[in-house]
Each structure stands twice: as structure tokens, then as C-alpha cells.
Amino acid sequence: MTTEQNTNPAVHQAGSPAASVGKTVKSEEEWRKLLSPAEFRVLRQAGTERPFTGEYTDTKIEGVYRCRACGTELFRSDEKFESHCGWPSFFAPLAEDRVRYITDDSLGMRRVEVRCGACDSHLGHVFEGEGYPTPTDLRYCINSISLTLEPAEKA
């Protein structure tokens, strides 16, 4: 995996986290104390959960999805859609400064990794041009374990 900025114009260009999103910086030891081993593996080591096993894959509850590591608001339920890929799918982040993109050349293919704009935790990947009927033609394929859902009545 490289740390290059994705330059594909079809994918939203978030760049570095904007000033409106506070940076969360912790040591590896601090993250290990804060997160469960499974959360740490995905959020801090860019792992993935098995498809169709995450708690938010089929959730239809209205609300805001936050980064499980730092609490930054990332996605709204209004941008969530059924892609049947095994992970929660969104067609856009809540705001461009909430995520950042990294070119990921692992697994013998080029993908675009999505990370939290505040704490740099791994969230998943974004794919384009797959024919989903969304306003952006993008699918943010996000690990449930990377998120917490704040229901609308509390938001």
C-alpha cells in the first residue's frame, strides 16, 4: 500500500483533513487500550471483517455513522444503500473533510482506501462505476466494525 493521494477525479477529493475536523493522535499503545482486538485489526491495521457479518450491513435505522475510534461523524443513513456486497455501502461521506483517500495496491489490484479524516483509521474502500443507481456512481464499502451508529432521535 502506498500513501499517495488518489488522483482519480471521479472519486471525491478530500485531501488532508480540513481544519473543521479536529485531529486525533494517539500512540499504538493508546489505540490498543481503547479498541478491542478486532477493532484494532481493522481500524489501525487496515484489516477487514468477513462479508455479511457486520452489525450495520442490513441496518435501516436513520441516523449518523461515526468513526468507532474517534467519534467523528462520517456518513448519514440518507447516503446508505443496499449494494448486497456484504458490507455497509454509502454513496458519499457526510462532508469531504471527514474522509481521506489513499491508493491501495495490495491484493494485486489498485483500489482506493478510505480513512477517517480525523484519526486516520481505516474504514474500507471506495469503488466507482459499478452501475449502482446512486447520485455519485460511487460505493463506499465500509467495515461495520469501523463505525458506530447514532440514531436520529439522538442526533
C-alpha positions in Angstrom: 0.0 0.0 0.0 1.2 3.5 -0.8 0.4 6.7 0.9 -0.2 8.6 -2.3 -3.2 10.8 -2.6 -5.8 9.4 -5.0 -5.9 11.5 -8.2 -8.9 9.9 -9.8 -11.3 12.9 -10.5 -14.4 10.7 -10.2 -13.6 9.9 -6.6 -14.3 12.8 -4.2 -11.0 14.6 -3.4 -10.8 15.1 0.3 -7.0 15.6 0.6 -5.7 16.2 4.1 -8.2 16.6 6.9 -9.6 20.2 6.9 -9.4 22.4 10.0 -13.0 21.8 10.7 -12.3 18.2 11.7 -10.0 18.0 14.8 -7.1 15.7 14.5 -6.9 12.7 16.9 -3.4 11.5 17.5 -2.7 8.5 19.8 0.1 6.1 20.2 -0.3 2.4 19.1 -0.4 1.5 22.8 -3.2 4.1 23.4 -5.2 2.7 20.5 -4.8 -0.9 21.8 -6.2 0.1 25.2 -9.1 2.0 23.6 -10.1 -0.6 20.9 -11.0 -4.3 21.1 -8.5 -6.6 19.3 -10.9 -6.9 16.3 -11.5 -3.2 16.1 -7.7 -2.6 16.3 -7.1 -5.0 13.5 -9.5 -3.3 11.2 -9.2 0.4 12.2 -5.4 0.6 12.9 -4.0 -2.3 10.8 -6.3 -1.9 7.7 -7.9 -5.3 8.2 -11.4 -6.2 7.1 -14.3 -8.0 8.6 -15.9 -11.0 6.9 -18.7 -10.1 4.5 -22.3 -10.3 5.8 -21.2 -10.4 9.4 -21.1 -6.7 10.4 -23.8 -5.2 12.6 -24.7 -2.4 10.1 -24.7 -4.4 6.9 -28.5 -4.5 6.7 -29.4 -1.7 9.2 -32.1 0.7 8.1 -32.1 2.9 11.2 -31.9 6.6 10.4 -29.0 8.5 11.9 -25.3 9.4 11.7 -22.5 6.9 11.4 -19.4 7.9 13.4 -15.8 6.6 13.4 -15.6 4.0 16.1 -12.1 5.1 17.0 -12.6 8.8 17.5 -16.3 9.6 17.1 -16.1 11.8 14.0 -19.3 11.9 12.0 -18.6 10.2 8.7 -21.8 9.2 6.9 -25.6 9.7 7.2 -28.1 7.0 6.8 -29.6 9.0 3.9 -26.4 8.1 1.9 -26.6 4.4 2.7 -27.9 2.0 0.1 -28.3 -1.7 -0.5 -25.4 -2.9 -2.6 -25.6 -6.6 -1.4 -21.7 -6.7 -1.2 -21.6 -7.8 2.4 -20.6 -4.5 4.0 -22.5 -1.3 4.6 -22.4 0.9 1.5 -22.7 4.6 1.2 -22.6 6.8 -1.9 -21.0 9.9 -0.2 -19.4 10.9 3.0 -21.1 13.4 5.3 -18.6 16.1 4.2 -15.4 16.0 2.3 -13.1 16.8 5.2 -14.4 13.7 7.1 -12.5 11.2 5.0 -9.3 10.9 3.1 -8.2 8.6 0.3 -5.1 6.5 -0.2 -4.1 4.5 -3.2 -4.1 0.8 -2.1 -2.1 -1.6 -4.4 -2.4 -4.6 -2.1 -4.0 -7.8 -3.2 -2.6 -7.4 -6.7 -5.1 -4.7 -7.7 -5.5 -0.9 -7.4 -8.1 0.2 -5.0 -8.8 3.4 -3.1 -8.7 3.1 0.6 -11.0 5.3 2.8 -9.7 6.6 6.1 -11.1 8.8 8.8 -10.1 12.4 8.2 -9.6 13.0 11.9 -7.7 9.9 13.3 -6.5 8.2 10.1 -8.3 4.9 11.0 -9.0 2.5 8.1 -12.7 2.4 7.2 -12.9 0.5 4.0 -12.6 1.3 0.3 -14.5 3.3 -2.3 -15.3 2.0 -5.8 -16.7 3.8 -8.8 -18.5 2.9 -12.0 -20.2 -0.3 -10.8 -23.6 0.7 -12.1 -25.3 1.3 -8.8 -28.2 3.8 -9.1 -26.7 6.4 -6.8 -26.2 10.2 -7.4 -22.4 9.8 -7.3 -21.8 6.4 -9.0 -19.6 5.6 -6.0 -19.8 2.9 -3.4 -18.1 3.4 -0.1 -17.7 -0.1 1.1 -17.2 0.4 4.9 -16.5 -2.1 7.6 -19.3 -2.1 10.3 -16.6 -2.5 13.0 -15.2 0.9 11.9 -18.5 2.6 12.7 -20.9 3.4 15.4 -24.5 4.5 14.6 -26.1 7.4 16.4 -29.8 7.0 15.8 -31.7 10.1 14.5 -33.7 10.6 17.7 -30.3 11.2 19.5 -28.6 13.1 16.6 
